[in-house]
């Protein structure tokens, strides 16, 4: 189910804003030349890297916040307590969106390291008496990285934020409690782990286990027969040349499974799905119980490798297709 706002977090952010107002989170040295509150200092890529797209993107990801968090800049901030270290909240949210886009362009290890570095700095600032910066990161990252309907959902990048919440002494226990269920969801079937096995049944009622499907890659398309978004995704997948090519190469199999079990509508929709796909349902509705998979939206897409390790979890179709193109390019190169 989509969750747009964590009520406890929203209350915490308002409380923190009040704290900053009364404690005077302001210009430390009284400088009368404060930074503007609507400009984020852009990353300056060294000339030696500017001609190399990959190295430039990696530099931006690693150093995105460096200028923004420089001590001399922080000492000259405007005393506006509604601002996030000199940025208006809306501008900060737009900046954070741009940051996540920059992380999507680099290797996962670099992206993870960058997020951990940001969270570490924000937690230290919170523990030192300025919690508003981290509270805004918590608020925006939940919407961008954890909300099931966000096009940039990425639980692995959200994990450092959850870890920071757990160790930040400035955050009250009741706020931390509201995030523990999110940690449980993120820890379930994590990227790099072996995906939990489950049983599925076909049109004839014959049952098998997902782990018994033999293929280099398995695209699991959790969908509901009465879901408009699922039908839209299905049509795009049927038109996808990379899915068709990988299936033809014997590299990919697609398991389209209905978590809610067999229904008349599920029977009627059978002809909508390509015959080379595995069309199935959860025989006892165990996938709908949320114990082995937390399917927070429909459709939900997972990509598994030959060992059934999770490559993508709850991915958007766009991200799944982008990953499959990279896989396809790899197989073309080695042939």
C-alpha positions as CSV (number, residue, x, y, z in Angstrom):
1,X,0.0,0.0,0.0
2,X,1.3,3.4,-0.9
3,X,2.4,5.5,2.1
4,X,3.0,9.1,1.3
5,X,3.7,10.5,4.7
6,X,5.0,9.1,8.0
7,X,2.9,11.0,10.5
8,X,5.4,10.6,13.3
9,X,8.2,11.9,11.0
10,X,6.1,14.9,10.0
11,X,5.5,15.8,13.6
12,X,9.2,15.3,14.3
13,X,10.2,17.7,11.5
14,X,7.8,20.4,12.8
15,X,9.2,19.9,16.3
16,X,12.7,20.3,15.0
17,X,11.8,23.5,13.2
18,X,10.5,24.9,16.4
19,X,13.7,23.8,18.2
20,X,15.8,25.6,15.6
21,X,13.7,28.7,16.0
22,X,14.0,28.9,19.8
23,X,17.6,27.8,20.0
24,X,18.7,30.2,17.3
25,X,20.1,28.0,14.5
26,X,21.6,31.0,12.8
27,X,24.6,32.7,11.4
28,X,27.3,31.8,14.0
29,X,29.6,34.8,13.5
30,X,26.9,37.4,12.8
31,X,28.1,37.9,9.2
32,X,25.8,40.3,7.4
33,X,26.5,38.7,4.0
34,X,24.4,35.5,4.2
35,X,24.1,33.0,1.4
36,X,21.0,33.2,-0.7
37,X,18.4,30.6,0.3
38,X,17.5,29.4,-3.1
39,X,20.8,28.4,-4.7
40,X,22.6,25.1,-4.3
41,X,26.4,25.3,-5.0
42,X,26.9,23.1,-8.0
43,X,29.7,20.5,-8.1
44,X,32.8,21.8,-9.9
45,X,34.2,18.9,-11.9
46,X,37.9,19.2,-12.4
47,X,39.0,20.0,-16.0
48,X,41.1,16.9,-16.1
49,X,37.9,14.8,-15.7
50,X,35.4,16.8,-17.6
51,X,36.0,15.1,-21.0
52,X,35.3,11.6,-19.5
53,X,31.6,11.2,-18.9
54,X,32.0,8.2,-16.6
55,X,34.6,9.8,-14.4
56,X,32.7,13.1,-14.3
57,X,29.5,11.3,-13.1
58,X,31.5,9.5,-10.5
59,X,33.0,12.7,-9.2
60,X,29.6,14.4,-9.0
61,X,28.2,11.4,-7.1
62,X,31.1,11.4,-4.6
63,X,31.3,15.2,-4.1
64,X,27.7,16.3,-4.6
65,X,27.4,17.9,-1.1
66,X,31.0,19.0,-0.5
67,X,30.5,22.7,-1.4
68,X,27.1,22.8,0.3
69,X,28.6,21.5,3.6
70,X,31.8,23.5,3.7
71,X,32.4,25.0,7.1
72,X,33.0,28.5,5.8
73,X,29.6,28.4,3.9
74,X,27.8,27.1,7.0
75,X,29.2,30.0,9.1
76,X,27.7,32.5,6.7
77,X,24.2,31.1,6.5
78,X,21.1,33.3,6.7
79,X,19.3,33.1,10.1
80,X,16.2,32.0,8.3
81,X,15.1,29.0,10.4
82,X,12.7,27.7,7.8
83,X,15.6,27.0,5.5
84,X,17.6,23.8,5.3
85,X,21.2,25.0,5.7
86,X,20.4,28.0,3.5
87,X,18.1,26.3,1.1
88,X,14.3,26.7,1.0
89,X,12.6,23.4,1.7
90,X,11.3,23.1,-1.8
91,X,14.7,23.8,-3.3
92,X,16.2,21.3,-1.0
93,X,13.7,18.6,-2.1
94,X,14.5,19.3,-5.8
95,X,18.2,19.2,-5.0
96,X,17.8,15.8,-3.3
97,X,15.9,14.5,-6.3
98,X,18.8,15.6,-8.5
99,X,21.3,13.9,-6.1
100,X,19.4,10.6,-6.4
101,X,19.5,10.9,-10.2
102,X,23.2,11.5,-10.1
103,X,23.6,8.3,-8.0
104,X,21.6,6.3,-10.5
105,X,24.3,7.0,-13.1
106,X,27.1,5.4,-11.2
107,X,28.1,2.0,-9.8
108,X,26.1,0.9,-6.8
109,X,29.2,0.8,-4.6
110,X,29.9,4.5,-5.3
111,X,26.3,5.4,-4.8
112,X,26.1,3.6,-1.5
113,X,29.3,5.1,-0.2
114,X,28.1,8.6,-1.2
115,X,24.8,8.2,0.7
116,X,26.6,6.8,3.8
117,X,28.9,9.8,3.8
118,X,26.0,12.2,3.6
119,X,24.0,10.5,6.3
120,X,27.1,10.3,8.6
121,X,27.5,14.1,8.3
122,X,23.8,14.7,8.9
123,X,23.7,12.5,12.0
124,X,26.8,14.2,13.5
125,X,25.1,17.6,12.9
126,X,22.0,16.4,14.5
127,X,23.8,15.0,17.5
128,X,25.7,18.3,17.8
129,X,22.5,20.3,18.1
130,X,21.2,20.8,14.5
131,X,18.7,18.0,13.7
132,X,16.8,19.8,11.0
133,X,19.1,18.8,8.1
134,X,18.8,15.1,9.0
135,X,15.1,15.3,9.6
136,X,14.6,16.7,6.1
137,X,16.8,14.0,4.6
138,X,14.6,11.5,6.4
139,X,11.5,13.1,5.1
140,X,12.6,13.4,1.5
141,X,14.4,10.1,1.2
142,X,11.3,8.3,2.5
143,X,9.3,9.8,-0.3
144,X,11.9,9.4,-3.0
145,X,13.6,6.1,-2.1
146,X,11.0,4.1,-0.1
147,X,7.5,5.1,-1.4
148,X,6.3,2.2,-3.5
149,X,5.1,4.5,-6.3
150,X,8.3,6.6,-6.6
151,X,10.0,6.2,-9.9
152,X,13.3,6.4,-8.1
153,X,12.5,3.8,-5.4
154,X,15.7,2.2,-4.1
155,X,15.7,0.4,-0.8
156,X,19.4,-0.1,-0.8
157,X,20.1,3.6,-0.9
158,X,17.4,4.1,1.7
159,X,19.1,1.6,4.1
160,X,21.9,4.1,5.2
161,X,19.2,6.6,6.2
162,X,17.4,3.9,8.3
163,X,20.8,3.0,9.8
164,X,21.4,6.7,10.6
165,X,18.0,7.0,12.3
166,X,18.8,4.0,14.5
167,X,22.1,5.5,15.8
168,X,21.2,9.2,16.0
169,X,20.9,10.2,19.6
170,X,18.8,13.3,18.7
171,X,15.9,11.3,17.4
172,X,13.3,10.3,20.0
173,X,12.5,6.6,20.4
174,X,8.9,7.0,19.3
175,X,10.2,8.3,15.9
176,X,12.7,5.5,15.6
177,X,9.9,3.0,16.3
178,X,7.9,4.3,13.3
179,X,10.8,3.3,11.0
180,X,11.5,-0.2,12.3
181,X,8.8,-1.8,10.0
182,X,10.5,-0.1,7.1
183,X,13.8,-1.7,8.1
184,X,12.1,-5.1,8.2
185,X,10.7,-4.6,4.7
186,X,14.1,-3.5,3.3
187,X,15.9,-6.4,4.9
188,X,13.5,-8.9,3.3
189,X,14.8,-10.3,-0.1
190,X,17.6,-7.7,-0.2
191,X,19.6,-7.1,-3.4
192,X,22.4,-9.7,-3.4
193,X,20.6,-12.2,-1.2
194,X,19.0,-15.4,-2.3
195,X,15.3,-14.6,-3.0
196,X,12.8,-16.5,-0.8
197,X,11.3,-19.5,-2.7
198,X,7.6,-19.8,-3.2
199,X,5.2,-22.2,-4.9
200,X,3.2,-21.4,-8.0
201,X,0.6,-23.2,-10.0
202,X,-0.2,-23.0,-13.7
203,X,-3.5,-23.2,-15.6
204,X,-3.8,-26.9,-15.1
205,X,-3.2,-26.6,-11.3
206,X,0.3,-28.2,-11.5
207,X,2.5,-26.7,-8.8
208,X,6.2,-26.1,-8.8
209,X,8.8,-24.0,-6.9
210,X,10.2,-20.8,-8.2
211,X,13.8,-21.9,-7.4
212,X,13.3,-24.9,-9.8
213,X,13.1,-22.6,-12.8
214,X,16.4,-22.9,-14.6
215,X,17.7,-19.8,-16.4
216,X,20.5,-17.4,-16.4
217,X,18.0,-14.7,-15.3
218,X,14.5,-14.8,-14.1
219,X,12.1,-11.8,-14.3
220,X,9.4,-12.2,-11.8
221,X,6.3,-10.1,-12.7
222,X,4.0,-10.0,-9.6
223,X,0.7,-8.8,-11.0
224,X,-3.0,-8.7,-10.4
225,X,-5.5,-9.5,-13.2
226,X,-7.7,-6.5,-12.3
227,X,-4.8,-4.0,-12.0
228,X,-4.7,-1.3,-14.7
229,X,-1.1,-0.5,-14.0
230,X,-0.2,-4.2,-14.4
231,X,-1.9,-4.3,-17.8
232,X,-0.1,-1.2,-18.9
233,X,3.3,-2.7,-17.8
234,X,2.4,-6.0,-19.5
235,X,1.8,-4.2,-22.9
236,X,5.2,-2.4,-22.6
237,X,6.9,-5.7,-21.7
238,X,5.3,-7.5,-24.7
239,X,6.7,-4.8,-27.0
240,X,10.1,-4.8,-25.4
241,X,12.7,-6.0,-27.9
242,X,15.3,-6.7,-25.1
243,X,12.9,-9.1,-23.3
244,X,12.0,-10.8,-26.5
245,X,15.7,-11.1,-27.5
246,X,16.9,-12.4,-24.1
247,X,14.2,-15.1,-24.1
248,X,15.1,-16.0,-27.6
249,X,18.8,-16.4,-26.6
250,X,17.8,-18.7,-23.8
251,X,19.1,-16.2,-21.2
252,X,15.9,-15.0,-19.6
253,X,12.6,-16.5,-18.4
254,X,9.6,-14.5,-17.3
255,X,7.4,-15.7,-14.4
256,X,4.1,-13.8,-14.4
257,X,2.4,-14.7,-11.1
258,X,-0.8,-13.5,-9.5
259,X,-0.2,-13.2,-5.7
260,X,-4.0,-13.4,-4.9
261,X,-4.6,-16.9,-6.3
262,X,-6.7,-18.3,-9.1
263,X,-9.8,-16.3,-10.1
264,X,-12.1,-16.3,-13.1
265,X,-10.5,-13.1,-14.2
266,X,-7.1,-14.7,-14.0
267,X,-8.3,-17.5,-16.3
268,X,-9.7,-14.9,-18.8
269,X,-6.5,-13.0,-18.9
270,X,-4.4,-16.0,-19.9
271,X,-4.4,-15.1,-23.6
272,X,-3.1,-11.6,-22.9
273,X,0.3,-13.1,-21.9
274,X,3.0,-14.3,-24.2
275,X,3.0,-18.1,-24.5
276,X,6.7,-18.3,-23.8
277,X,6.2,-16.8,-20.4
278,X,5.2,-18.8,-17.3
279,X,1.7,-17.7,-16.4
280,X,0.9,-18.7,-12.8
281,X,-0.8,-17.9,-9.6
282,X,-0.1,-18.4,-5.9
283,X,-2.0,-21.6,-5.1
284,X,-2.7,-20.8,-1.4
285,X,-2.4,-17.0,-1.7
286,X,0.7,-17.1,0.4
287,X,2.3,-14.4,-1.6
288,X,-0.6,-12.1,-0.5
289,X,0.2,-12.5,3.2
290,X,3.3,-10.4,3.2
291,X,5.4,-13.0,5.1
292,X,7.9,-14.0,2.4
293,X,7.5,-11.0,0.0
294,X,6.2,-7.6,0.9
295,X,4.5,-6.5,-2.4
296,X,3.6,-2.9,-1.7
297,X,2.4,-2.1,-5.2
298,X,1.1,-3.7,-8.3
299,X,2.9,-4.6,-10.4
300,X,6.1,-5.5,-8.5
301,X,9.1,-6.6,-10.5
302,X,12.1,-8.6,-9.3
303,X,15.1,-9.7,-11.4
304,X,17.0,-12.8,-10.2
305,X,20.2,-14.4,-11.4
306,X,20.9,-18.0,-12.1
307,X,21.4,-18.7,-8.3
308,X,18.2,-16.9,-7.6
309,X,20.1,-14.0,-6.1
310,X,18.2,-10.7,-6.2
311,X,19.5,-8.3,-8.8
312,X,16.6,-5.9,-8.7
313,X,13.9,-5.7,-6.0
314,X,10.6,-3.8,-6.5
315,X,12.0,-2.2,-9.5
316,X,10.2,0.1,-11.9
317,X,9.8,-1.3,-15.4
318,X,12.0,1.4,-16.7
319,X,14.8,0.3,-14.4
320,X,14.3,-3.3,-15.1
321,X,14.5,-2.8,-18.9
322,X,17.6,-0.7,-18.5
323,X,19.3,-3.5,-16.5
324,X,18.2,-6.1,-19.0
325,X,19.7,-4.0,-21.8
326,X,23.0,-4.0,-20.0
327,X,22.8,-7.8,-19.6
328,X,21.9,-8.2,-23.3
329,X,24.9,-6.0,-24.3
330,X,27.2,-8.3,-22.2
331,X,26.0,-11.5,-23.9
332,X,26.4,-9.9,-27.3
333,X,29.9,-8.8,-26.5
334,X,31.0,-12.3,-25.4
335,X,29.5,-14.1,-28.4
